Amino acid sequence: MMLRTMILVFLVSGSALLYSFMETDKKLHYDVIRNGKVIGYLDALRKNNGEKVEYIMESNVKVSVIMDFALYSKVMGSFDKGMLTSGSIVRRVNGKDKANSKITWLNDRYLIQDKSESIELKEKITYTSACLMHEEPVNMQRIFSENFKRFIPIKAIKPHQYELQLPDGNRNFYTYANGVCVSAEVNTTLTTAYFRLKN
């Protein structure tokens, strides 16, 4: 009887241990701060399924700069064996779309589509802005931006600190610890905001 109980406990605990190793999804939660006050949040999720990895980054922010602005964005990227196979971005200001595009790998090229244009890109993409919170861009000189639909420069300015140079003239700054982004300074035409990792 005791042996059966020990075997049962071993099987249960072993299954739980196996499940914990298989549970590879990781969610990061950030406060968005402006002028010392929390004005919203950003959630960054990474889902691992063998050689397939999906990144989802979603944020909600409310800013008052002369007028009130409600900013929403969602960026997604799916990778297979390290290469982007599909992605998308939705960005809204006060409920109106400012960006809404999709990117899809088709045989030998990417097709990037939104309401106004369709772009083809033959160069393979291995890192996008959707990856920024979960993966430190070590030794990278550029990454693909879903928002700008192009590769943009990134450079290390200090150990584990990076500057992302945007086509609109703004620059964002990211700081990492143990491979994960712990803080960021994000500059837009409306304001400057700071992201702080909570968990």
C-alpha positions as CSV (number, residue, x, y, z in Angstrom):
1,M,0.0,0.0,0.0
2,M,2.8,2.4,0.9
3,L,4.6,1.5,-2.3
4,R,1.5,2.3,-4.4
5,T,1.2,5.6,-2.6
6,M,4.8,6.5,-3.3
7,I,4.4,5.6,-6.9
8,L,1.3,7.7,-7.2
9,V,3.0,10.7,-5.6
10,F,6.0,10.3,-7.9
11,L,3.8,10.1,-11.0
12,V,1.8,13.2,-9.9
13,S,4.8,15.2,-9.0
14,G,6.6,14.0,-12.1
15,S,3.7,15.1,-14.3
16,A,3.6,18.5,-12.6
17,L,7.3,18.9,-13.1
18,L,7.0,17.9,-16.8
19,Y,4.2,20.4,-17.2
20,S,6.2,23.1,-15.7
21,F,9.0,22.5,-18.2
22,M,6.5,22.5,-21.0
23,E,4.9,25.7,-19.8
24,T,7.1,28.2,-21.7
25,D,4.7,31.1,-22.3
26,K,6.0,34.3,-20.7
27,K,4.1,37.5,-20.0
28,L,5.7,40.8,-19.1
29,H,3.7,43.7,-17.7
30,Y,4.8,47.3,-17.9
31,D,3.5,50.5,-16.4
32,V,3.6,53.4,-18.8
33,I,4.7,56.6,-17.0
34,R,4.6,60.3,-17.9
35,N,5.6,63.1,-15.7
36,G,5.8,60.7,-12.8
37,K,2.3,59.3,-13.2
38,V,1.1,56.0,-14.5
39,I,-1.0,56.7,-17.6
40,G,-1.5,53.2,-19.0
41,Y,0.1,49.8,-19.4
42,L,1.9,47.6,-21.9
43,D,1.6,43.8,-21.9
44,A,4.2,41.7,-23.8
45,L,3.5,38.0,-24.3
46,R,5.7,35.3,-25.8
47,K,4.3,32.0,-26.7
48,N,6.6,29.1,-27.3
49,N,5.6,26.0,-29.2
50,G,8.7,24.1,-30.2
51,E,10.3,25.9,-33.1
52,K,7.4,28.3,-33.4
53,V,7.3,31.4,-31.3
54,E,4.6,34.1,-31.2
55,Y,5.1,37.6,-29.8
56,I,2.1,39.8,-28.8
57,M,2.6,43.3,-27.5
58,E,-0.5,45.3,-26.5
59,S,-0.8,48.7,-24.9
60,N,-3.4,51.2,-23.7
61,V,-2.4,54.7,-22.8
62,K,-4.3,58.0,-22.0
63,V,-2.4,61.2,-22.5
64,S,-3.5,64.9,-22.0
65,V,-1.5,67.3,-24.2
66,I,-3.8,70.3,-24.7
67,M,-6.3,67.7,-25.8
68,D,-7.1,64.2,-24.4
69,F,-5.7,61.3,-26.4
70,A,-6.5,57.6,-26.0
71,L,-3.7,55.5,-27.6
72,Y,-4.0,51.8,-28.3
73,S,-1.6,49.6,-30.1
74,K,-1.2,45.8,-30.7
75,V,1.8,44.3,-32.5
76,M,2.0,40.6,-33.3
77,G,4.7,38.5,-34.9
78,S,4.9,34.7,-35.5
79,F,8.2,33.1,-36.1
80,D,9.1,29.6,-37.3
81,K,12.7,28.4,-36.9
82,G,13.8,31.9,-36.2
83,M,12.1,33.5,-39.3
84,L,9.1,35.8,-39.3
85,T,6.2,34.1,-41.1
86,S,3.4,36.5,-40.3
87,G,2.8,39.7,-38.4
88,S,0.5,42.6,-37.9
89,I,0.1,46.0,-36.3
90,V,-3.0,48.0,-35.2
91,R,-2.5,51.5,-33.8
92,R,-5.4,53.7,-32.9
93,V,-5.8,57.3,-31.6
94,N,-9.1,58.1,-30.0
95,G,-10.6,55.0,-31.6
96,K,-9.5,55.9,-35.2
97,D,-7.0,53.7,-37.0
98,K,-3.6,55.3,-37.6
99,A,-2.0,52.0,-38.7
100,N,-3.5,48.7,-39.6
101,S,-1.3,46.4,-41.6
102,K,-0.3,42.8,-42.0
103,I,2.8,41.1,-43.2
104,T,2.9,37.5,-44.6
105,W,5.7,35.3,-45.9
106,L,4.7,33.9,-49.3
107,N,7.2,31.3,-50.7
108,D,10.2,33.7,-51.3
109,R,9.1,37.1,-50.1
110,Y,7.0,39.1,-47.7
111,L,3.8,40.8,-48.6
112,I,3.1,43.9,-46.5
113,Q,-0.5,45.2,-46.9
114,D,-2.7,47.9,-45.5
115,K,-5.6,49.9,-46.9
116,S,-3.5,52.2,-49.0
117,E,-0.6,50.2,-50.3
118,S,1.0,46.8,-50.8
119,I,4.8,46.3,-50.5
120,E,7.0,43.3,-51.3
121,L,10.1,42.5,-49.3
122,K,12.5,39.7,-50.3
123,E,14.9,39.9,-47.3
124,K,14.1,37.5,-44.5
125,I,13.2,39.0,-41.1
126,T,14.5,37.4,-37.9
127,Y,13.7,40.1,-35.4
128,T,11.0,42.8,-35.2
129,S,9.8,45.4,-32.8
130,A,7.4,42.8,-31.4
131,C,10.4,41.0,-30.0
132,L,11.9,44.0,-28.2
133,M,10.6,43.3,-24.7
134,H,11.5,39.6,-24.6
135,E,14.7,39.4,-26.5
136,E,17.7,41.7,-26.0
137,P,18.9,42.7,-29.6
138,V,22.6,41.6,-29.0
139,N,24.9,42.4,-31.9
140,M,22.1,43.7,-34.1
141,Q,22.4,46.7,-36.3
142,R,18.8,47.0,-37.4
143,I,15.4,45.5,-36.8
144,F,12.2,45.3,-38.7
145,S,9.5,47.8,-37.7
146,E,5.9,46.8,-38.2
147,N,4.8,50.4,-37.8
148,F,7.2,51.8,-40.4
149,K,7.2,48.7,-42.6
150,R,10.9,48.8,-43.0
151,F,14.2,47.9,-41.3
152,I,15.4,50.6,-38.9
153,P,18.8,51.1,-37.2
154,I,19.5,50.0,-33.6
155,K,22.8,50.3,-31.7
156,A,24.2,49.6,-28.3
157,I,25.1,52.8,-26.4
158,K,26.1,51.1,-23.1
159,P,26.2,47.5,-21.9
160,H,22.6,46.2,-22.2
161,Q,21.3,49.6,-23.4
162,Y,20.2,50.3,-26.9
163,E,19.0,53.2,-29.1
164,L,16.4,52.7,-31.7
165,Q,16.5,55.3,-34.5
166,L,13.0,56.0,-36.0
167,P,12.4,57.3,-39.5
168,D,10.3,60.2,-38.1
169,G,13.4,61.5,-36.3
170,N,12.5,60.2,-32.8
171,R,14.7,57.9,-30.8
172,N,13.7,55.3,-28.3
173,F,15.9,53.7,-25.6
174,Y,15.7,50.2,-24.1
175,T,17.5,48.8,-21.1
176,Y,17.8,45.0,-20.4
177,A,18.6,42.7,-17.6
178,N,18.9,38.9,-18.0
179,G,17.8,39.3,-21.7
180,V,14.5,41.0,-20.8
181,C,13.7,44.7,-21.2
182,V,13.3,46.2,-17.8
183,S,12.8,49.9,-18.9
184,A,12.3,52.0,-22.0
185,E,12.0,55.6,-23.0
186,V,9.6,56.0,-25.9
187,N,9.4,59.3,-27.8
188,T,6.5,60.2,-30.1
189,T,5.2,63.3,-31.7
190,L,2.7,63.7,-28.8
191,T,4.9,63.0,-25.8
192,T,7.7,61.1,-24.1
193,A,6.7,58.1,-22.0
194,Y,8.7,55.6,-19.8
195,F,8.0,51.9,-19.5
196,R,8.8,50.1,-16.3
197,L,8.7,46.4,-15.8
198,K,6.4,45.3,-13.0
199,N,6.9,41.5,-12.8
